[in-house]
Amino acid sequence: MADVFVSYKREDAARVKKLVAALREVGLDAWWDEDIAPSAPWEATIEKALRESKAVIVCWSPDAVASENVRSEARVAREDGRLIQVFMKPCSPPLFFGERQGVDLSSWRGKADDPKIAKIVESVRAVAAGKKPHAAAAPVRPWLNTPVHIAIAALVVLAGSLAGWWLLTPAKAQGPQTLAVLPFRALNSADANLVDAIWDDTRGAISRNPNLRVLGPASVKALAEKNLEPADYRKRVGADYLLDGSVEHVGDRVQLKLSLTRTKDGAEVWNDEVGGKLDDVFAFQQRIANEVEGRIRGRVAPGGGAKPQNITTSAEGYALYAQARALILERGNAKGSGGEARQLLRKVVAMDPNFAPAWADLAQSLGYGANPDQTREALGYAQRALQLAPNLGHAHAVLAMVRGTPPEFEGELRKAIELDPGDQEAWSWLGNCLSQQNRLKDALAAYSRAVEIEPLFWPAIGNKINLLTTMNDSAALNSELARLEKLGDPIFISKAKAWISINTGHPADGIRRLLDLKLRHADQSGWIENHLGGALLALGFFDEASTVWSWPPDTSAQYRGDPGPPNLVKWGYDNRPKEFWQDKDAPALFGRLFAKHGRLKEYRQFYTASFKSPDELVAMYPAAQRFTTLAPTIAADLRAAGEVDAAQAILARADSMISNLLKNGPETTDISFQLAFLRAAEGNDDEAMTRLRRAFDAGWLPDRSFYATDIADEPAFAHLVNRPDFQALRKRILARIEEERRKVPLDLLHRAYPVPTNTKQIAA
């Protein structure tokens, strides 16, 4: 039994490693997840260590606060009196944790003899003895420094708001907010003239914002000399906010430190730094002024900057932004609309680098099905938007979307909705996040809320249809169709019917509906082809799918069964092995092809060149479902290639993830066929067959991307080919696919996409 279990977020691992080392140096048996052996079941090992430890240290940071795993571990510790809180970075802890004391390690330098470590050790020993942990330094929240502020925070908690979020609550739209820009302080008296010029230019830049009222310099200087409290500025001149700053000039570098304080309660709502190289003095002054104006714009404008029109830009810039926004909401109905939106948004941010909504939407436009380079670029843009406007709700939502809406970003999505409850995209992405956790009722509520806000918002409608299909709720599907028919939009009705057909195991009917929609509404071609190509591929229409998706001539060869040259040179993965695992289809597709063609050594080399441990592979996939889908194929191939321990670890992690999903909700069709593949890879053949039959009877058909058309080609099922029940089910699946192929309206297909009919046998 360990003395202490250390809970943290992976982004803080470097600092937490020092903490663990310090605790061990002073004699505590400290456990953290780096102690887990590669072959051990990950989730089960963590749960056992958490359960058995005498005390639990939770390392709070902004990332940890947003992590459901860290919050869950903290709740367990709090409920049985073992919780000790430390703050690795300044932040506000989650709701119901702020009333507990914590040790501030934000400035700790890693030394074991630091008094703060002694305080932690004292608390651990007190908890182990069944006592309450000793009081420690308060959390790093500078605004909680008076009894009045603490009382305010307590009232906020009692009111049920989320701890810390009230600092970002949008201002009521009651007219321009009044800002007092206090004289900037020069840390070196020789810079007084430069600092005065920066202050004056900054005031001028802010005053040009029609949603802000800037107090005159004479009155502000006079008040500043009196060393007043923030509330006095509110009483005397009606200031809603105070902007304070100090300037440091070293060599050719100038740095301006800023602080924004709300006068009604003295809360510091923001602090930041801007600066750079001092070359052209006048250009530098203007640039700094504009930068400061942009960074506070979304914080104090009416509506808190939650709506784009409250974060002003030029009329031309806003017109381009609105045009790009419309293209994004259409989600690629027309070909090239995503690229067009990106071009428009790049123009907007070039015209106004401080227009936060454009940065957020630029991130969003890059985030759909992005390759690794695009994902990194999109994350940078989303973070830029949040630097400019931390209370821009949509930027928080986009940050989660770009990450793939994994469970640990649920807090980011809920923050987005708190800031802007009318953002239908945030609601839809929250539904995705909850759906990935198998919290189906909550996900359905989120999708339904998105549809209430915008009744003809297809992404939410499509996601809702997916979920209702997963839940086998035919009555609710019919109700959704009736709602669309009542609205009377024929395009949405056709989309919904096609999508329901594809999702319920009738791809031929879906193809027919999509082709009919294509011939009647060519302006919807982008959306149609995005969904049509997958259905055609699943049924073995390679040439048609290649035409629909504009593949290079030889790309369909891999789906026909040709793995290509050694080391995947043709697809460019030879020098970038990690990108192989990030590709949508490659890990499963080539996992099948390499196994069938005796090239598992290459598959193993791609794995060992990319990862030092199975944990790194798991970390590659933020969404658990993506990992659990691929795990059986990867594990079966690695085991056959000699990586037995890695294969077992991968299967154990996948098993644990699916077990957690089943704790949250029912065994859906998706979970059934994932479990079928997982159990087969584990060698539990009877259960694998039972679940595979269950999934097929519920309408599941392989998609040829993640799952082979012929299940005998799946590495996880290779050892079952001699079982009579396996062969019987295999024949049923192939017969069902052939039945659907015969139903595809070839005349309509070739009229829409004139390519030679593919008459070849379905490829293995």
Rosetta blueprint (number, residue, H / E / L):
1 M L
2 A L
3 D L
4 V E
5 F E
6 V E
7 S E
8 Y L
9 K L
10 R H
11 E H
12 D H
13 A H
14 A H
15 R H
16 V H
17 K H
18 K H
19 L H
20 V H
21 A H
22 A H
23 L H
24 R H
25 E H
26 V L
27 G L
28 L L
29 D L
30 A E
31 W E
32 W L
33 D H
34 E H
35 D H
36 I L
37 A L
38 P L
39 S L
40 A L
41 P L
42 W H
43 E H
44 A H
45 T H
46 I H
47 E H
48 K H
49 A H
50 L H
51 R H
52 E H
53 S L
54 K L
55 A E
56 V E
57 I E
58 V E
59 C E
60 W E
61 S L
62 P H
63 D H
64 A H
65 V H
66 A L
67 S L
68 E H
69 N H
70 V H
71 R H
72 S H
73 E H
74 A H
75 R H
76 V H
77 A H
78 R H
79 E H
80 D L
81 G L
82 R L
83 L E
84 I E
85 Q E
86 V E
87 F E
88 M L
89 K L
90 P L
91 C L
92 S L
93 P L
94 P L
95 L L
96 F L
97 F L
98 G L
99 E L
100 R L
101 Q L
102 G E
103 V E
104 D E
105 L L
106 S L
107 S L
108 W L
109 R L
110 G L
111 K L
112 A L
113 D L
114 D L
115 P H
116 K H
117 I H
118 A H
119 K H
120 I H
121 V H
122 E H
123 S H
124 V H
125 R H
126 A H
127 V H
128 A H
129 A L
130 G L
131 K L
132 K L
133 P L
134 H L
135 A L
136 A L
137 A L
138 A L
139 P L
140 V L
141 R L
142 P L
143 W L
144 L L
145 N L
146 T L
147 P H
148 V H
149 H H
150 I H
151 A H
152 I H
153 A H
154 A H
155 L H
156 V H
157 V H
158 L H
159 A L
160 G L
161 S L
162 L L
163 A L
164 G L
165 W H
166 W H
167 L H
168 L H
169 T L
170 P L
171 A L
172 K L
173 A L
174 Q L
175 G L
176 P L
177 Q E
178 T E
179 L E
180 A E
181 V E
182 L L
183 P L
184 F L
185 R E
186 A E
187 L L
188 N L
189 S H
190 A H
191 D H
192 A H
193 N H
194 L H
195 V H
196 D H
197 A H
198 I H
199 W H
200 D H
201 D H
202 T H
203 R H
204 G H
205 A H
206 I H
207 S H
208 R L
209 N L
210 P L
211 N L
212 L E
213 R E
214 V E
215 L L
216 G L
217 P H
218 A H
219 S H
220 V H
221 K H
222 A H
223 L H
224 A H
225 E L
226 K L
227 N L
228 L L
229 E L
230 P H
231 A H
232 D H
233 Y H
234 R H
235 K H
236 R H
237 V H
238 G L
239 A L
240 D L
241 Y E
242 L E
243 L E
244 D E
245 G E
246 S E
247 V E
248 E E
249 H E
250 V E
251 G L
252 D L
253 R E
254 V E
255 Q E
256 L E
257 K E
258 L E
259 S E
260 L E
261 T E
262 R E
263 T L
264 K L
265 D L
266 G L
267 A E
268 E E
269 V E
270 W E
271 N E
272 D E
273 E E
274 V E
275 G E
276 G E
277 K E
278 L L
279 D L
280 D L
281 V H
282 F H
283 A H
284 F H
285 Q H
286 Q H
287 R H
288 I H
289 A H
290 N H
291 E H
292 V H
293 E H
294 G H
295 R H
296 I H
297 R H
298 G H
299 R H
300 V H
301 A L
302 P H
303 G H
304 G H
305 G H
306 A L
307 K L
308 P H
309 Q H
310 N H
311 I L
312 T L
313 T L
314 S L
315 A H
316 E H
317 G H
318 Y H
319 A H
320 L H
321 Y H
322 A H
323 Q H
324 A H
325 R H
326 A H
327 L H
328 I H
329 L H
330 E H
331 R L
332 G L
333 N L
334 A L
335 K L
336 G L
337 S H
338 G H
339 G H
340 E H
341 A H
342 R H
343 Q H
344 L H
345 L H
346 R H
347 K H
348 V H
349 V H
350 A H
351 M H
352 D L
353 P L
354 N L
355 F L
356 A H
357 P H
358 A H
359 W H
360 A H
361 D H
362 L H
363 A H
364 Q H
365 S H
366 L H
367 G H
368 Y L
369 G L
370 A L
371 N L
372 P H
373 D H
374 Q H
375 T H
376 R H
377 E H
378 A H
379 L H
380 G H
381 Y H
382 A H
383 Q H
384 R H
385 A H
386 L H
387 Q H
388 L H
389 A L
390 P L
391 N L
392 L L
393 G H
394 H H
395 A H
396 H H
397 A H
398 V H
399 L H
400 A H
401 M H
402 V H
403 R H
404 G L
405 T L
406 P L
407 P H
408 E H
409 F H
410 E H
411 G H
412 E H
413 L H
414 R H
415 K H
416 A H
417 I H
418 E H
419 L H
420 D L
421 P L
422 G L
423 D L
424 Q H
425 E H
426 A H
427 W H
428 S H
429 W H
430 L H
431 G H
432 N H
433 C H
434 L H
435 S H
436 Q H
437 Q L
438 N L
439 R L
440 L H
441 K H
442 D H
443 A H
444 L H
445 A H
446 A H
447 Y H
448 S H
449 R H
450 A H
451 V H
452 E H
453 I H
454 E L
455 P L
456 L L
457 F L
458 W H
459 P H
460 A H
461 I H
462 G H
463 N H
464 K H
465 I H
466 N H
467 L H
468 L H
469 T H
470 T H
471 M L
472 N L
473 D L
474 S H
475 A H
476 A H
477 L H
478 N H
479 S H
480 E H
481 L H
482 A H
483 R H
484 L H
485 E H
486 K H
487 L H
488 G L
489 D L
490 P H
491 I H
492 F H
493 I H
494 S H
495 K H
496 A H
497 K H
498 A H
499 W H
500 I H
501 S H
502 I H
503 N H
504 T L
505 G L
506 H L
507 P H
508 A H
509 D H
510 G H
511 I H
512 R H
513 R H
514 L H
515 L H
516 D H
517 L H
518 K H
519 L H
520 R H
521 H L
522 A H
523 D H
524 Q H
525 S H
526 G H
527 W H
528 I H
529 E H
530 N H
531 H H
532 L H
533 G H
534 G H
535 A H
536 L H
537 L H
538 A H
539 L L
540 G L
541 F L
542 F H
543 D H
544 E H
545 A H
546 S H
547 T H
548 V H
549 W L
550 S L
551 W L
552 P L
553 P L
554 D L
555 T L
556 S L
557 A H
558 Q H
559 Y H
560 R H
561 G L
562 D L
563 P L
564 G L
565 P L
566 P H
567 N H
568 L H
569 V H
570 K H
571 W H
572 G L
573 Y L
574 D L
575 N L
576 R L
577 P H
578 K H
579 E H
580 F H
581 W H
582 Q H
583 D L
584 K L
585 D L
586 A H
587 P H
588 A H
589 L H
590 F H
591 G H
592 R H
593 L H
594 F H
595 A H
596 K H
597 H L
598 G L
599 R L
600 L H
601 K H
602 E H
603 Y H
604 R H
605 Q H
606 F H
607 Y H
608 T H
609 A H
610 S H
611 F L
612 K L
613 S L
614 P H
615 D H
616 E H
617 L H
618 V H
619 A H
620 M L
621 Y L
622 P L
623 A L
624 A H
625 Q H
626 R H
627 F H
628 T H
629 T H
630 L H
631 A H
632 P H
633 T H
634 I H
635 A H
636 A H
637 D H
638 L H
639 R H
640 A H
641 A L
642 G L
643 E L
644 V H
645 D H
646 A H
647 A H
648 Q H
649 A H
650 I H
651 L H
652 A H
653 R H
654 A H
655 D H
656 S H
657 M H
658 I H
659 S H
660 N H
661 L H
662 L H
663 K H
664 N H
665 G L
666 P L
667 E L
668 T L
669 T H
670 D H
671 I H
672 S H
673 F H
674 Q H
675 L H
676 A H
677 F H
678 L H
679 R H
680 A H
681 A H
682 E H
683 G L
684 N L
685 D H
686 D H
687 E H
688 A H
689 M H
690 T H
691 R H
692 L H
693 R H
694 R H
695 A H
696 F H
697 D H
698 A L
699 G L
700 W L
701 L L
702 P L
703 D L
704 R L
705 S L
706 F L
707 Y L
708 A L
709 T L
710 D L
711 I H
712 A H
713 D H
714 E L
715 P H
716 A H
717 F H
718 A H
719 H H
720 L H
721 V L
722 N L
723 R L
724 P H
725 D H
726 F H
727 Q H
728 A H
729 L H
730 R H
731 K H
732 R H
733 I H
734 L H
735 A H
736 R H
737 I H
738 E H
739 E H
740 E H
741 R H
742 R H
743 K H
744 V L
745 P L
746 L H
747 D H
748 L H
749 L H
750 H H
751 R H
752 A H
753 Y L
754 P L
755 V L
756 P L
757 T L
758 N L
759 T L
760 K L
761 Q L
762 I L
763 A L
764 A L
